[in-house]
């Protein structure tokens, strides 16, 4: 499989406006994410920029930015639009959506997200990590996944995603990491689907795929990148990267 890695980014954000351009040490946050995605070596990396200022900093850093309509409703829509512009002939079989607010991303996660697609029945792949913190178990900001993972396996079908603790009963629980590897045809289909009832209730876009019969699977990893959504998250990212 040949993969294209796409990082969607736009300036509009409710809790942390202009966050892709927030400085972390010597570079804006979006540049840190782009650098780490490039280090993964999983395929070419482009940034789907909803604003010219984002495209400018990526270009200055030596990267490739594709301008997308700022009115597109979601990151997945921006990823699809950028992939179609960059690769209209469909050379790349897989498109990996890496969120632009993961400045501490371990590059290995990008490649790991593709591994479940070794099963031809899987449409969309992602990554998860075991929850080891009691605080995360009850934090609605931490998305959980009901993962059908057999003993000793590192890849399994994703049954459902929720902000609540799922499933019930004793056993491991899994933190969903917002990286998605789409088969090209699956991405093209996904962006044509309308938001669904359960997706809107949970405020989780990936449920749209499950509600429409698309199959998802997740690879188990042992590292969780920090998602930056608030000023406090940004300060923590700076500390983690040694630039506080």
PyMOL commands that set and color helices and strands:
alter all, ss='L'
color gray80, all
select helices_A, chain A and resi 19-21+29-39+52-60+75-86+108-118+134-137+184-190+197-202+206-211+231-240
alter helices_A, ss='H'
color red, helices_A
select strands_A, chain A and resi 3-9+23-24+27-28+45-49+64-67+94-98+124-130+144-148+155-162+174-183+216-221
alter strands_A, ss='S'
color yellow, strands_A
deselect
rebuild
show_as cartoon
